[in-house]
Amino acid sequence: MNHRISRRGVIGLGVGAAAISAAGRTQMRSDGAGFAVVGLGKLAQGQIIPGFRNCRNARLTALVSGHADKANRIAAEQKLPPGSVYNYDNFDRIASDPRIDVVYIVLPNFMHAEYTVRALKAGKHVLCEKPMASTIADAEAMVAAAKAANRKLMIAYRCHYEPLNLEAMRRVRSGSLGKPRLVITKMVRQSDLSDPSDAWRLDMRESGGGALVDMGIYGINGARYLLNEEPLEVRATARTDRSDPRFKTVEDLVAWEFRFPSGAIAQGSSSFDAADEMAFEVVGQHKRLVADPGCFYSGNHLCLWQGGNRAEIPIHEIDQFAREMDWMANVVRGGAPMVSPGEEGLQDMRLMHAILESVGRGGATIDTNWGYRRAVDPAAAVA
Ligand code: NDP
C-alpha cells in the first residue's frame, strides 16, 4: 500500500467501555453477524445501510467515517448505541469491539487495501467493495493479509448472489442455448467531475482505472461467471478525448475482446461518457439470452430469444445488498461457502491490468492464461 489518507476530523469516542471485550478477538454470536460500515458515501447511505433492514443474519453495529456530524446522525437514525462510531484514526480500536464481526469497506478504491489489512489485523472478517483495490500489488497484499489473519475476505460482487444473473448462469450451464459462442457486455454511464463521488473515480491514482474498473469490471467478471471459464487472452482498444477535463488521467471508452478455452469470445465495453447501461447478452448456437438491463439495483429484465421470438423470463427481485451481506454473515458463521473470495477480485484486477496493457501497446494480444480457476461456481452454490 502506498498511501495514507489525510485526517478528516475526529469523531465520537470510539468503542464504549461496556463494549470492550476482554477476549479481544471476534466471537461470533448465535444471532448473526455484526457489521461495521466504513465510508459513509453514496453507496453506503443509498443502498448498504438501508439494506440491513432486509437482512436476516447481518446487522449494522458500527460506522466508520471522517465526518462526525454525518456519522452521529446516521448512528442515531439507525438506533446504534453510544460508542458505535469510529473514525479513521481510532479505527484499529475495533479490535476490542465484540459487536463487530465483519468490516464492510465502502471507501474509494485506493483506500480499500489499507482498511482491509487494518481490519484483518484487528481480527475482523472483511467484505470489500469492488474493485477490490486500485493496484494489483494492493490486491495481493489483501489476499495475503486474510490468509495470515485466518479471516475471511469477500469481494462484494452482488451479481454472484442476484437471481437474474444466477438464472442466466444456470441457463448457459444447462446447454439450453446450445454452445455459448459470444458474450457481449456494455457497462457504461455518464460521469460528472463536479460530483465528489465521481471525482475520485476520474483520478487514476484513486480509482485505478476510471470506467473500466468502476463499470467494466461487471462485464469482465460477468463474462467469466456466465461462461464458467477463464480467458486465455485479451486485446483492447480505447477512445479517450484528452481535451475533456474528466479524462486527464483515465481512459474513457475501452473496448476489449477475451478469447476463452471453449472457443467463446467475450466482447466488453466501458465508458464514463455514454448513456447509462449495464447490459449483457449470451449468444448460443440456438438461442440467446439478453439481460437489458442486467446489473442495475432493480428493474432488470432477462429475455430469451429464439429466431424472432422473445420470451421474458420472470425474475424475483431482491435487495441485492441485503442478500450479499447475509451471505457474508453465513460465510463467517460457517454456514455458507465463500463464493467471491479475494482471489476472485484479484483475477479481475489482473484482467483489467491486461486490458490496459493491451490499450497501451496499441491493441496487442495479452496472454491471460495464468492458471486461475474459480473455487466455487455461484450457479451451483447460491440458491
Ligand atoms: P463515495 O465517494 O460516494 O463515498 C466514499 C466515502 O469514503 C466518502 O463519502 C467518505 O465517507 C469516505 N472517504 C474517506 N476518505 C476519502 C477520500 N480521501 N476521498 C473520498 N472519500 C473518502 O463513493 P461510493 O459510495 O460511490 O463508492 C464507494 C465504493 O463502493 C467504491 O469502491 C465503489 O467502486 C463501490 N461501489 C460499488 C457498487 C456496487 O454496486 N457494488 C456501487 C457503487 C459503488 P466519510 O465522509 O464517511 O468518511
Residues whose N, C-alpha, C, O or C-beta is under 5 A from the ligand:
A	BS01	NDP	G39 L40 G41 K42 L43 A44 V64 S65 G66 H67 V106 L107 P108 N109 E129 K130 P131 A156 P196 S197
